[in-house]
Amino acid sequence: MIWHLVAAVFSGLAAAGIGLILRKLSGQRLPRWIVPVCAGLGMLGYQVNAEYSWFEHKKQQLPDSTIVLSSQTDSAIWRPWTFIFPMVTEFSVVDRDDIERQSRDNTTVAELIIYHFERHYADVVTPTPYLINCDNRGLVPLDEDSGKPAVDQLRTLRDDARLYLTACQPGQEI
């Protein structure tokens, strides 16, 4: 986070320098306030760029075997441009290489971990282990302490759900 502050300050200084050069080139005909306005626009531009590139930056840091399951966009009143162009603030991924498939009692079961990323002042990553019954598309989270399925949270996945296709039909194109 400190590096974002440093980068924002230097972006502001660079943009203020551009404003100063423009003022000098115009023979001082541009008003003085052009320099701080350019500094503010430079800092705002850096912040907007950093927020919109967060999702792609995080995806590039993940292994190639990772598949994005879902993403969530968000808008905020203090960021009025996000109402026109919402930005990604959360996404979930699964790593194909970490999926373990087993046959139990004539059913195929896949065990995997879904990683949920959230953008905050410090990024939050929440790993959650799951079991998928590939025969009936049942998805159930595993209790983190005991490792047992929490059957009261069982839900059924759609036939075309990315998670189901990734975990249970690995040869299928997604």
C-alpha positions, 0 to 999 in steps of 0.5 A: 500500500505504501508503494501505491502512495509513493506512485501516486505522489510521483504521478502527481509530480510528473503531471504538475511538471507537465502543467508547468512546462505548458505554462512556460511554453505558453509564455505564462498565458496559462493561469497558475492553477493549471499546475495543481490541477495537472497534479491532481489529475495525474494522481487521480489518473494513477489511482483509476488505472491501479483500480481497473488493472487490479483484476488483470494483475492478480490473474497474471500472478496466478498459475496458468492452470488456474480458472476464473470461476466468477467475478463481481463488479462494483460501483461506488458514489465516490467513484462516479466513473464506476457507474459507467464502467464498473470495476472488478472488486472480487473474483473466485478461482480454482486450480485445475492441477490441485483437483483430486478425483476419487471413486467412492461407492460407485460415485466420482468425487472431486476435492478442490479448493476455491480461492476467493480474492477481494480488493480492499486496502490490503487484498484478502484471499479466502481459500475454502475446500469443497467436495463435488459429487460428479454424478449428481453435481452436489457441491458441499464445503468442507469444515476447516477444522474437522475436514468433514462435509457440511451437508447442511450447506449442500447445493446443486450445480448447473450442468454448464457451471464452470466449476462442475465442468472443470472438476468433473469433466476435465477434458471438456472445453470451458 
